[in-house]
Amino acid sequence: MGSLTRANAARSAVKGAGTARPNTTKGQNVGDVSLGERLKYGFDKSMAGGPVALVGWLSLVTLVVILFAATILAISRMGPDGGFNFFEAAWQSLMRTMDAGTMGGDTGWPFRFLTLFVTLMGILVFSALISIISAGLDAKIEEARKGRSRVLESDHTIILNWSASIFDIISELVIANESRKNPRIVIMASKDKVEMEDEIADKVEDLKNTQIICRSGDPTDLFDLSIVNPQACRSIIVVSPEGVDDPDSQVIKTVLALTNDPKRREERYLIAAELRDAKNAEVARIVGGDEVQLVLADDLISRIVVQSSRQAGLSAVYSELLDFDGCEIYTTELQDLVGITYGDAVMGYEDSALIGLRYADGTVKMNPPMDMVIPEGARAIIIAEDDASIRLTPLPADAVDASAIRRPKAVRRKAERTLVIGWNRRGPMIAYELSKYVRPGSVLTVAGDTPGFEEEILSMPLGSKNMKVEAKRIDTSHSASIEALDPVSYDSIMVLGYSDTMEAQSADTRTLITLLHLRKLSERLGTHISVVSEMIDIRNRELAEVTRADDFVVSNKLVSLMLAQASENEYLSSIFDDLLDEDGSEIYMRPVGDYVDLSGPVSFYTIAEAARQRGETVIGYRRKRESEDDDDRNMGGVVVNPNKSESIEYLPEDRVIVLAED
């Protein structure tokens, strides 16, 4: 009775403590707890410990059975030929636990009963072992499918969050990684791992030597961030997530988690982060410090749309500078430039184009004064095919034909009339930027049919008082409504997609319809209409080309290119901030005939010298294409960073691409 009471007390203590160590009541010793309760406590603990602990317990049970049977066999001398010693008995017992067929030749009922017990225990143990191993493998496979295992790679590029721009980012990084050994791109987003891998396989045609690794998780969570191993990464890209009410907050929290992780590395991170609203840029810079480059998506697109509307073909120049296929922007330290003027340095490169300087204090100046002496610690900003091609070359004696250089002509600018068809959240920014470029008396007419757009247009701020804004509500997919606007009377037309109220494909379809109506009107009137269109999906650009618009700004593509480049060049964001700012130098496309005589071939050295004499830096040209086959990269005839020694015969409609103040 006493032993039963003690056992019940022990059971009550174990039940009350769960899997904790068996408790004892007052006056009760640990030794009073039965062996069965201790075994139960140990088994419960092993269940919580996972497959490895269970395998250990099964091994212990097997060992106890083998030792028990071996002891009986050694003492009783049961078995054939006078029985076994202890070690032989242990071996025989082990074989019977592993193979039930081993007992087929046993003789003597006591011996048979003992070996039957050992064999049944072996079957039980090995069945449980197989089940545990199978369950463990299934768990590991499921864990791998969910994408929760830790990344072991180093020197990899990390992309955090998921959006439609991620495919263009991957495509650009693949090109950049071709010269690297075993490059890796690790992606983490709140999305199923298999879905991410399937979408990438469908939309990125050729990964070349780059391997993609996907993981599911929350980029704002420190534990989840540790899965992608940021401490050993090369660079990090934080894209604006899709399907989130406040994507900028998500991006800022992700940057905060990266830079303030207690386990972060001591070296600086190279982070490129996308923000939708420029108002959040100040907070993001406070959070990320000098480790983050911000790509203000809407601001970037708006500025390029405005500049492209005033200079057809300009978006191709920006695309060439931003993608990895062709020439890129590099910042490099060149001691050979220290002490010479910027103007002399511009003429010192045959296969590259010096376009600006980054000073030791971090400021950037594109197209600085030609007589400015390059100081110690400045970095050269150069357009080149690759960094290996950047080298100073002596200026050939006959490189410049001084007789072919023309003197600059005074150009009188007049007030402009601009028409915007369609409307989205970038519309107010486009109007603000445009107002800072135009002359007094200019007019901007906005035609659209989104809810409340008239009130928004009339109340939006402008960058200057040079431009008046008017709104007209029309159906922008209706031919007669567009014709009633008299598009021919405007100096330039911008067609914006309804990306705020429609899906990307639907918005692009609406844009295509508008462009087709404008093309039909242009053909009927026999006059050219200057049109720049914003496209959301690059796959629709080829369809849009049949509308014969002057230029296309593919919004998602440009943002993707900027993020990819910023992840490789830590100074790129400040370079483009200066390029796209109306203060300072910007990219212009001007008639070649304003710079050199067109009566014969001229070298690009001669054009560069003509631009230098005007305080401008030349970076390329745009030539009329004889056929579509001459433009396999769809650059609209734009060539950036040509060889300066090559002589070409230009036409009056050809353009030279320069960096200039105005």
C-alpha positions as CSV (number, residue, x, y, z in Angstrom):
1,M,0.0,0.0,0.0
2,G,2.9,2.4,0.9
3,S,4.6,1.8,-2.4
4,L,1.4,2.4,-4.3
5,T,0.9,5.7,-2.4
6,R,4.5,6.8,-3.2
7,A,4.0,5.9,-6.9
8,N,0.7,7.9,-7.1
9,A,2.4,10.9,-5.4
10,A,5.2,10.7,-7.9
11,R,2.8,10.5,-10.8
12,S,0.9,13.5,-9.5
13,A,4.1,15.5,-9.3
14,V,5.1,14.6,-12.8
15,K,1.7,15.4,-14.2
16,G,1.7,18.8,-12.5
17,A,5.2,19.7,-13.8
18,G,4.6,18.6,-17.5
19,T,8.0,17.6,-18.8
20,A,9.9,19.2,-15.9
21,R,12.0,17.2,-13.5
22,P,9.8,14.9,-11.2
23,N,9.0,16.9,-8.0
24,T,8.8,15.5,-4.5
25,T,6.4,16.3,-1.8
26,K,7.5,17.5,1.7
27,G,9.4,14.7,3.4
28,Q,9.7,12.7,0.2
29,N,13.2,12.0,-1.2
30,V,14.0,11.9,-4.9
31,G,14.9,8.2,-4.5
32,D,11.2,7.5,-3.6
33,V,10.2,8.2,-7.2
34,S,9.8,5.0,-9.1
35,L,12.1,3.9,-12.0
36,G,9.0,3.9,-14.3
37,E,8.3,7.6,-13.5
38,R,12.0,8.4,-14.2
39,L,11.8,6.6,-17.5
40,K,8.6,8.3,-18.4
41,Y,10.1,11.7,-17.6
42,G,13.2,10.9,-19.7
43,F,11.0,9.7,-22.6
44,D,8.8,12.8,-22.4
45,K,12.0,15.0,-22.5
46,S,13.3,13.1,-25.5
47,M,10.0,13.7,-27.4
48,A,10.6,17.4,-26.9
49,G,14.2,17.1,-27.9
50,G,13.4,16.0,-31.5
51,P,14.5,13.1,-33.7
52,V,18.1,12.9,-32.4
53,A,17.0,12.5,-28.8
54,L,14.5,9.8,-29.8
55,V,17.1,7.9,-31.7
56,G,19.3,8.0,-28.6
57,W,16.5,6.6,-26.5
58,L,15.8,3.8,-29.0
59,S,19.5,2.9,-29.0
60,L,19.6,2.8,-25.2
61,V,16.5,0.5,-25.2
62,T,18.2,-1.8,-27.8
63,L,21.4,-1.8,-25.7
64,V,19.5,-2.8,-22.5
65,V,17.7,-5.7,-24.3
66,I,21.0,-7.0,-25.8
67,L,22.8,-6.8,-22.5
68,F,19.9,-8.4,-20.7
69,A,19.7,-11.3,-23.2
70,A,23.5,-11.7,-23.3
71,T,23.7,-11.9,-19.5
72,I,21.0,-14.7,-19.3
73,L,22.6,-16.6,-22.2
74,A,26.1,-16.4,-20.6
75,I,24.8,-17.5,-17.2
76,S,22.4,-20.3,-18.3
77,R,24.7,-21.5,-21.1
78,M,21.6,-21.9,-23.3
79,G,22.1,-22.2,-27.0
80,P,23.7,-24.7,-29.4
81,D,27.0,-26.4,-28.7
82,G,26.9,-25.7,-25.0
83,G,25.9,-22.1,-25.1
84,F,27.9,-18.8,-25.5
85,N,30.2,-16.7,-23.5
86,F,29.0,-13.1,-22.7
87,F,30.6,-11.4,-25.8
88,E,29.4,-14.1,-28.2
89,A,25.9,-13.9,-26.6
90,A,25.8,-10.1,-27.0
91,W,26.8,-10.5,-30.7
92,Q,24.0,-13.1,-31.3
93,S,21.5,-10.9,-29.6
94,L,22.5,-7.9,-31.7
95,M,22.1,-9.9,-34.9
96,R,18.6,-11.0,-33.9
97,T,17.6,-7.4,-33.2
98,M,18.7,-6.4,-36.7
99,D,17.5,-9.5,-38.7
100,A,14.5,-11.5,-37.8
101,G,15.6,-14.4,-40.0
102,T,18.6,-15.1,-37.8
103,M,16.5,-17.1,-35.3
104,G,15.3,-19.6,-38.0
105,G,17.8,-22.3,-36.9
106,D,17.4,-21.9,-33.1
107,T,16.8,-25.0,-31.1
108,G,15.5,-25.5,-27.5
109,W,12.3,-23.8,-26.3
110,P,13.9,-21.6,-23.6
111,F,16.5,-20.4,-26.1
112,R,13.8,-19.8,-28.7
113,F,11.6,-17.8,-26.3
114,L,14.5,-15.6,-25.3
115,T,15.7,-14.9,-28.9
116,L,12.0,-14.4,-29.9
117,F,11.8,-11.6,-27.3
118,V,15.0,-10.0,-28.5
119,T,13.8,-10.2,-32.2
120,L,10.4,-8.7,-31.4
121,M,12.1,-5.9,-29.5
122,G,14.4,-5.4,-32.5
123,I,11.4,-5.2,-34.9
124,L,9.8,-2.6,-32.6
125,V,12.9,-0.5,-32.2
126,F,13.9,-0.5,-35.9
127,S,10.3,0.2,-37.0
128,A,10.2,3.2,-34.7
129,L,13.7,4.2,-36.0
130,I,12.6,4.1,-39.6
131,S,9.5,6.2,-38.8
132,I,11.6,8.8,-36.9
133,I,14.1,9.0,-39.8
134,S,11.3,9.3,-42.4
135,A,9.6,12.0,-40.3
136,G,12.9,13.9,-39.8
137,L,13.6,13.8,-43.6
138,D,10.1,15.0,-44.3
139,A,10.5,17.9,-41.9
140,K,13.8,18.9,-43.5
141,I,12.3,18.8,-47.0
142,E,9.3,20.8,-45.8
143,E,11.7,23.3,-44.1
144,A,13.7,23.6,-47.4
145,R,10.5,24.1,-49.3
146,K,9.4,26.9,-47.0
147,G,12.8,28.6,-47.5
148,R,13.6,28.9,-43.8
149,S,17.1,27.5,-43.8
150,R,20.1,29.8,-43.2
151,V,22.1,31.0,-46.2
152,L,25.8,30.0,-46.0
153,E,27.0,32.0,-49.1
154,S,29.3,35.0,-48.9
155,D,29.9,38.0,-51.2
156,H,26.3,37.6,-52.4
157,T,23.8,40.3,-53.4
158,I,20.6,40.4,-51.2
159,I,17.3,41.5,-52.5
160,L,14.6,42.2,-49.8
161,N,10.9,42.4,-50.5
162,W,9.0,41.5,-53.7
163,S,7.7,43.6,-56.6
164,A,7.4,43.5,-60.4
165,S,10.7,45.3,-60.7
166,I,12.6,42.4,-59.2
167,F,12.9,40.6,-62.5
168,D,14.7,43.5,-64.2
169,I,17.0,43.9,-61.2
170,I,17.9,40.2,-61.5
171,S,18.5,40.5,-65.2
172,E,20.9,43.4,-64.8
173,L,22.8,41.8,-61.9
174,V,23.2,38.6,-64.0
175,I,25.0,40.7,-66.6
176,A,27.2,42.4,-64.0
177,N,28.0,39.0,-62.5
178,E,29.3,37.4,-65.7
179,S,32.9,38.2,-64.8
180,R,32.6,36.9,-61.2
181,K,33.2,33.4,-59.9
182,N,30.1,31.6,-58.4
183,P,27.9,34.7,-58.0
184,R,24.8,34.4,-55.9
185,I,21.6,36.5,-55.5
186,V,19.6,35.8,-52.3
187,I,16.0,37.0,-52.2
188,M,13.8,37.3,-49.1
189,A,10.2,38.3,-49.1
190,S,6.9,37.5,-47.4
191,K,6.0,35.1,-50.2
192,D,6.2,31.4,-50.8
193,K,9.7,30.2,-51.8
194,V,8.4,27.9,-54.6
195,E,6.2,30.7,-56.0
196,M,9.2,33.1,-56.1
197,E,11.4,30.5,-57.9
198,D,8.7,29.7,-60.4
199,E,8.1,33.4,-61.3
200,I,11.8,34.0,-61.7
201,A,12.2,31.0,-63.9
202,D,9.3,32.2,-66.1
203,K,10.3,35.8,-66.4
204,V,14.2,35.8,-66.4
205,E,15.3,33.9,-69.5
206,D,19.0,33.3,-68.8
207,L,20.7,33.4,-65.4
208,K,24.1,32.6,-67.0
209,N,26.5,31.8,-64.1
210,T,24.4,33.4,-61.4
211,Q,22.5,31.2,-58.9
212,I,19.3,32.4,-57.3
213,I,18.4,31.5,-53.7
214,C,15.0,32.3,-52.4
215,R,13.9,32.5,-48.7
216,S,10.6,33.3,-47.1
217,G,10.5,35.7,-44.3
218,D,9.8,39.2,-43.0
219,P,12.7,41.5,-43.9
220,T,11.9,43.8,-40.9
221,D,12.4,40.9,-38.4
222,L,16.0,40.5,-37.1
223,F,15.7,36.7,-36.9
224,D,14.5,36.4,-40.4
225,L,17.2,38.8,-41.7
226,S,19.8,36.6,-40.2
227,I,18.7,33.8,-42.5
228,V,20.1,35.6,-45.6
229,N,23.4,36.2,-43.9
230,P,23.8,40.0,-44.4
231,Q,27.0,40.1,-42.4
232,A,28.9,38.4,-45.4
233,C,27.0,40.0,-48.3
234,R,28.4,42.1,-51.1
235,S,25.4,44.5,-51.3
236,I,21.7,44.8,-50.4
237,I,18.8,46.0,-52.5
238,V,15.6,46.9,-50.7
239,V,12.7,47.2,-53.1
240,S,9.3,48.8,-52.4
241,P,7.0,45.9,-51.6
242,E,3.8,45.4,-53.6
243,G,0.4,44.9,-52.0
244,V,1.3,47.0,-48.9
245,D,-0.6,50.0,-47.8
246,D,2.5,52.0,-46.7
247,P,5.5,50.5,-48.7
248,D,7.9,53.3,-47.6
249,S,7.5,52.4,-43.9
250,Q,8.3,48.8,-44.7
251,V,11.5,49.9,-46.6
252,I,12.6,52.2,-43.8
253,K,12.0,49.5,-41.1
254,T,14.0,47.1,-43.2
255,V,16.9,49.5,-43.4
256,L,16.6,50.2,-39.7
257,A,16.8,46.4,-38.9
258,L,19.9,46.1,-41.1
259,T,21.9,49.0,-39.7
260,N,20.9,48.6,-36.1
261,D,21.2,44.8,-35.7
262,P,23.2,44.1,-32.6
263,K,25.0,41.3,-34.5
264,R,25.7,43.4,-37.6
265,R,29.2,43.5,-39.0
266,E,31.6,46.3,-38.3
267,E,32.2,47.2,-42.0
268,R,29.7,49.5,-43.8
269,Y,26.8,48.0,-45.7
270,L,26.2,49.0,-49.3
271,I,22.4,49.4,-49.4
272,A,20.3,50.6,-52.3
273,A,16.7,51.3,-51.1
274,E,13.6,52.3,-53.2
275,L,11.2,54.9,-51.8
276,R,7.9,56.0,-53.4
277,D,7.5,59.3,-51.7
278,A,10.3,61.9,-51.5
279,K,8.9,63.2,-48.2
280,N,10.2,60.0,-46.5
281,A,13.7,60.4,-47.8
282,E,14.9,62.5,-44.8
283,V,13.8,59.8,-42.3
284,A,15.4,57.1,-44.4
285,R,18.7,58.9,-44.5
286,I,18.7,59.4,-40.8
287,V,18.1,55.6,-40.3
288,G,20.6,54.4,-42.9
289,G,23.2,57.1,-42.7
290,D,26.0,56.9,-45.3
291,E,25.3,53.2,-45.8
292,V,22.1,53.7,-47.8
293,Q,21.6,55.1,-51.3
294,L,18.0,56.1,-51.9
295,V,16.2,55.7,-55.2
296,L,13.2,57.9,-55.1
297,A,11.2,56.1,-57.7
298,D,8.4,58.6,-58.5
299,D,10.8,61.5,-58.4
300,L,13.3,59.7,-60.7
301,I,10.6,58.9,-63.3
302,S,9.0,62.3,-63.1
303,R,12.3,64.1,-63.8
304,I,13.2,61.8,-66.7
305,V,9.7,62.2,-68.2
306,V,10.0,66.0,-68.1
307,Q,13.5,66.1,-69.6
308,S,12.5,63.5,-72.3
309,S,9.4,65.5,-73.3
310,R,11.7,68.4,-74.1
311,Q,14.4,66.3,-75.8
312,A,13.3,63.2,-77.7
313,G,15.5,60.2,-77.2
314,L,16.8,61.3,-73.8
315,S,15.4,58.3,-72.0
316,A,17.6,56.0,-74.1
317,V,20.6,57.9,-72.9
318,Y,19.6,57.3,-69.2
319,S,18.9,53.7,-70.0
320,E,22.4,53.3,-71.5
321,L,24.0,54.9,-68.5
322,L,22.0,52.8,-66.0
323,D,22.1,49.3,-67.5
324,F,25.1,46.9,-67.4
325,D,24.9,46.0,-71.1
326,G,27.1,48.6,-72.7
327,C,28.8,51.6,-71.0
328,E,28.4,52.4,-67.3
329,I,29.4,55.1,-64.9
330,Y,32.4,54.5,-62.7
331,T,34.0,56.5,-60.0
332,T,37.7,56.0,-59.7
333,E,40.8,57.5,-58.1
334,L,43.3,58.7,-60.7
335,Q,46.4,60.4,-59.3
336,D,47.4,61.4,-62.8
337,L,44.6,63.9,-62.9
338,V,45.6,65.8,-59.8
339,G,46.9,69.3,-60.6
340,I,45.6,69.6,-64.2
341,T,42.5,71.4,-65.3
342,Y,39.2,69.6,-65.9
343,G,39.2,70.8,-69.5
344,D,42.5,69.1,-70.2
345,A,41.4,66.0,-68.5
346,V,38.3,65.7,-70.6
347,M,40.5,65.4,-73.7
348,G,42.8,62.9,-72.1
349,Y,40.6,59.8,-72.7
350,E,40.0,58.2,-76.1
351,D,37.8,55.2,-75.1
352,S,36.2,56.8,-72.0
353,A,34.4,60.0,-71.2
354,L,35.2,62.0,-68.1
355,I,31.9,63.7,-67.0
356,G,32.5,65.1,-63.5
357,L,34.2,64.9,-60.2
358,R,33.4,63.7,-56.7
359,Y,35.3,65.7,-54.1
360,A,36.8,64.5,-50.9
361,D,33.9,66.0,-48.8
362,G,31.4,63.8,-50.7
363,T,29.9,66.5,-53.0
364,V,29.5,65.8,-56.7
365,K,29.9,68.2,-59.6
366,M,29.0,67.2,-63.1
367,N,30.7,69.2,-65.8
368,P,32.6,71.5,-63.5
369,P,34.3,74.6,-65.0
370,M,36.9,73.8,-67.6
371,D,39.6,75.8,-66.0
372,M,39.1,74.2,-62.5
373,V,42.2,72.4,-61.3
374,I,41.5,68.9,-60.0
375,P,42.3,68.7,-56.3
376,E,43.9,66.0,-54.3
377,G,41.4,63.3,-53.1
378,A,38.9,63.9,-55.8
379,R,37.5,60.9,-57.7
380,A,36.9,61.0,-61.4
381,I,33.4,60.2,-62.7
382,I,33.8,58.4,-66.0
383,I,31.6,56.6,-68.6
384,A,33.4,53.5,-69.8
385,E,32.8,50.1,-71.2
386,D,34.4,48.6,-68.1
387,D,36.8,49.7,-65.4
388,A,39.7,48.0,-67.2
389,S,39.3,50.3,-70.2
390,I,39.8,53.5,-68.1
391,R,43.2,54.9,-69.0
392,L,44.7,58.2,-69.9
393,T,45.8,58.4,-73.6
394,P,47.9,61.1,-75.2
395,L,46.0,63.4,-77.5
396,P,47.1,62.7,-81.1
397,A,48.6,65.7,-82.9
398,D,45.9,65.7,-85.7
399,A,43.0,64.7,-83.4
400,V,41.2,68.0,-83.6
401,D,40.3,69.8,-86.8
402,A,40.1,73.4,-85.6
403,S,38.7,74.6,-89.0
404,A,35.6,72.4,-88.6
405,I,34.6,73.9,-85.2
406,R,31.7,76.4,-85.4
407,R,31.1,79.2,-83.0
408,P,28.1,79.0,-80.7
409,K,24.9,80.8,-81.8
410,A,22.6,82.6,-79.4
411,V,19.4,80.7,-79.0
412,R,16.3,82.6,-77.8
413,R,13.9,80.5,-75.9
414,K,10.2,81.1,-76.0
415,A,7.2,80.2,-73.9
416,E,6.0,76.6,-74.3
417,R,2.7,74.8,-74.6
418,T,2.7,71.3,-73.1
419,L,-0.2,68.8,-73.1
420,V,-0.4,65.9,-70.6
421,I,-2.9,63.2,-71.4
422,G,-3.7,60.8,-68.5
423,W,-2.9,61.2,-64.8
424,N,-1.3,59.4,-61.9
425,R,0.5,60.1,-58.6
426,R,3.6,61.3,-60.6
427,G,1.6,64.0,-62.4
428,P,2.0,66.7,-59.7
429,M,5.8,66.1,-59.6
430,I,6.0,66.3,-63.4
431,A,4.2,69.6,-63.4
432,Y,6.4,70.9,-60.6
433,E,9.6,70.0,-62.4
434,L,8.4,71.3,-65.8
435,S,7.6,74.7,-64.3
436,K,11.2,75.1,-63.4
437,Y,12.4,74.7,-67.0
438,V,10.0,76.7,-69.1
439,R,10.0,80.4,-69.9
440,P,7.4,82.8,-68.5
441,G,4.0,82.6,-70.2
442,S,4.1,78.8,-70.7
443,V,1.0,76.8,-70.4
444,L,0.4,73.2,-69.2
445,T,-2.9,71.5,-70.2
446,V,-3.9,68.3,-68.4
447,A,-6.6,66.1,-69.9
448,G,-7.8,63.1,-68.0
449,D,-10.8,61.4,-66.4
450,T,-9.6,60.1,-63.0
451,P,-11.9,61.0,-60.0
452,G,-11.1,64.4,-58.5
453,F,-8.1,65.1,-60.8
454,E,-9.3,68.6,-61.6
455,E,-9.3,69.8,-58.0
456,E,-5.8,68.2,-57.5
457,I,-4.4,69.9,-60.6
458,L,-5.7,73.4,-59.6
459,S,-4.4,73.1,-56.0
460,M,-1.0,71.5,-56.7
461,P,2.2,73.6,-56.0
462,L,4.5,74.6,-58.9
463,G,8.3,75.2,-58.9
464,S,7.9,78.7,-60.5
465,K,5.4,81.2,-61.7
466,N,6.5,80.8,-65.3
467,M,3.7,78.3,-66.1
468,K,-0.1,78.3,-65.9
469,V,-2.0,75.0,-65.5
470,E,-5.4,74.2,-66.8
471,A,-7.5,71.0,-66.5
472,K,-9.8,69.4,-69.1
473,R,-12.0,66.3,-68.3
474,I,-12.2,64.1,-71.3
475,D,-12.3,60.4,-72.2
476,T,-8.6,59.9,-73.2
477,S,-9.5,56.7,-75.1
478,H,-11.9,58.5,-77.4
479,S,-10.6,59.7,-80.7
480,A,-12.9,62.7,-81.1
481,S,-12.1,63.9,-77.5
482,I,-8.4,63.8,-78.2
483,E,-8.8,65.6,-81.5
484,A,-10.8,68.3,-79.8
485,L,-7.7,69.2,-77.7
486,D,-5.9,70.3,-80.9
487,P,-2.7,68.3,-80.1
488,V,-0.9,69.8,-83.1
489,S,-0.9,73.2,-81.4
490,Y,1.3,72.0,-78.5
491,D,5.1,72.0,-78.5
492,S,5.2,68.6,-76.7
493,I,2.8,66.0,-75.4
494,M,3.2,63.6,-72.5
495,V,1.0,60.5,-72.2
496,L,0.8,59.1,-68.6
497,G,-0.6,55.8,-67.6
498,Y,-3.5,55.4,-65.1
499,S,-1.3,53.3,-62.8
500,D,-3.0,54.4,-59.6
501,T,-6.5,53.2,-60.7
502,M,-5.7,50.3,-63.0
503,E,-3.5,47.2,-63.1
504,A,-0.2,47.7,-65.1
505,Q,-1.4,45.9,-68.2
506,S,-4.8,47.7,-68.3
507,A,-3.0,51.1,-67.8
508,D,-0.6,50.4,-70.6
509,T,-3.4,49.3,-72.8
510,R,-5.2,52.6,-72.2
511,T,-1.9,54.4,-73.0
512,L,-1.5,52.5,-76.3
513,I,-5.0,53.4,-77.4
514,T,-4.2,57.1,-76.8
515,L,-1.0,56.8,-78.7
516,L,-2.7,55.1,-81.6
517,H,-5.3,58.0,-81.8
518,L,-2.5,60.5,-81.8
519,R,-0.6,58.6,-84.6
520,K,-3.8,58.4,-86.7
521,L,-4.4,62.2,-86.2
522,S,-0.7,62.9,-87.2
523,E,-1.0,60.9,-90.4
524,R,-4.3,62.5,-91.4
525,L,-3.0,66.0,-90.9
526,G,0.4,65.2,-92.4
527,T,2.4,66.8,-89.5
528,H,4.6,65.5,-86.7
529,I,3.4,65.4,-83.2
530,S,6.1,65.3,-80.5
531,V,5.0,62.6,-78.0
532,V,6.7,61.1,-74.9
533,S,4.9,58.2,-73.3
534,E,5.2,56.6,-69.9
535,M,5.0,52.8,-70.0
536,I,4.8,50.7,-66.9
537,D,5.7,47.2,-68.2
538,I,8.7,47.0,-70.6
539,R,7.0,44.1,-72.4
540,N,4.6,46.6,-73.9
541,R,7.2,48.8,-75.3
542,E,7.5,46.8,-78.6
543,L,3.8,47.1,-79.1
544,A,3.9,50.8,-78.4
545,E,6.6,51.4,-81.1
546,V,4.0,51.0,-83.8
547,T,2.5,54.3,-82.6
548,R,5.7,56.1,-83.6
549,A,5.9,58.1,-80.4
550,D,9.2,60.0,-80.0
551,D,10.2,58.4,-76.8
552,F,9.2,55.9,-74.1
553,V,10.0,56.1,-70.4
554,V,9.5,52.6,-69.0
555,S,9.0,53.4,-65.3
556,N,9.6,50.1,-63.7
557,K,12.6,49.4,-65.9
558,L,14.3,52.7,-65.0
559,V,13.8,52.1,-61.2
560,S,15.1,48.6,-61.5
561,L,18.2,49.7,-63.4
562,M,18.9,52.4,-60.9
563,L,18.6,50.0,-57.9
564,A,20.9,47.5,-59.6
565,Q,23.5,50.1,-60.5
566,A,23.4,51.6,-57.0
567,S,24.1,48.2,-55.4
568,E,27.4,48.1,-57.4
569,N,28.4,51.8,-57.2
570,E,28.0,53.6,-53.9
571,Y,28.2,57.0,-55.5
572,L,25.6,56.6,-58.2
573,S,22.7,58.1,-56.3
574,S,24.4,61.4,-55.7
575,I,25.6,61.5,-59.4
576,F,22.1,61.2,-60.7
577,D,20.7,63.6,-58.1
578,D,23.1,66.2,-59.7
579,L,22.3,65.1,-63.3
580,L,18.5,65.4,-62.8
581,D,18.5,68.6,-60.8
582,E,17.7,71.7,-62.8
583,D,20.5,73.5,-60.9
584,G,23.9,72.7,-62.4
585,S,24.6,70.7,-65.6
586,E,22.1,68.4,-67.3
587,I,22.0,66.2,-70.4
588,Y,21.1,68.0,-73.6
589,M,20.7,66.7,-77.2
590,R,21.6,69.5,-79.6
591,P,22.2,69.6,-83.4
592,V,25.6,68.4,-84.4
593,G,25.7,71.2,-87.0
594,D,25.7,73.8,-84.2
595,Y,29.1,72.4,-83.1
596,V,31.0,71.3,-86.3
597,D,30.9,71.7,-90.0
598,L,28.9,68.9,-91.6
599,S,30.4,69.1,-95.1
600,G,32.7,66.1,-94.4
601,P,33.6,63.5,-91.8
602,V,34.8,64.8,-88.4
603,S,36.3,63.0,-85.5
604,F,34.6,62.9,-82.1
605,Y,37.7,64.5,-80.7
606,T,36.8,67.6,-82.8
607,I,33.2,67.6,-81.4
608,A,34.6,67.2,-77.9
609,E,36.8,70.2,-78.3
610,A,33.9,72.3,-79.8
611,A,31.9,71.4,-76.7
612,R,34.8,72.1,-74.4
613,Q,35.2,75.6,-75.8
614,R,31.6,76.2,-74.7
615,G,32.1,74.9,-71.2
616,E,30.3,71.6,-72.0
617,T,31.2,67.9,-71.7
618,V,30.3,65.7,-74.7
619,I,29.2,62.1,-74.0
620,G,27.8,60.8,-77.2
621,Y,25.6,61.3,-80.2
622,R,22.3,60.3,-81.8
623,R,22.3,59.5,-85.5
624,K,19.4,58.9,-87.8
625,R,19.1,55.1,-88.4
626,E,19.0,53.8,-92.0
627,S,17.0,50.8,-90.8
628,E,15.7,49.1,-87.7
629,D,18.4,46.4,-88.1
630,D,21.1,49.1,-87.3
631,D,19.8,49.4,-83.8
632,D,19.8,46.0,-82.2
633,R,19.6,47.3,-78.7
634,N,16.6,49.6,-79.4
635,M,18.5,52.7,-78.4
636,G,16.9,55.0,-81.0
637,G,20.2,55.7,-82.7
638,V,21.8,56.8,-79.4
639,V,25.5,56.0,-78.9
640,V,27.2,56.9,-75.6
641,N,30.9,57.1,-75.2
642,P,32.1,56.5,-78.8
643,N,35.7,56.2,-79.7
644,K,37.0,59.8,-80.1
645,S,39.4,59.0,-83.0
646,E,36.7,57.7,-85.2
647,S,35.6,60.1,-88.0
648,I,31.9,60.1,-89.0
649,E,29.9,62.0,-91.5
650,Y,26.8,63.5,-89.7
651,L,23.5,64.7,-91.0
652,P,21.7,67.9,-90.1
653,E,19.1,66.0,-88.0
654,D,21.7,64.2,-86.0
655,R,22.3,65.3,-82.4
656,V,25.3,65.6,-80.1
657,I,24.7,64.6,-76.4
658,V,26.3,67.0,-74.0
659,L,26.4,68.0,-70.3
660,A,25.7,71.7,-70.1
661,E,24.4,74.4,-67.7
662,D,21.6,75.4,-70.1
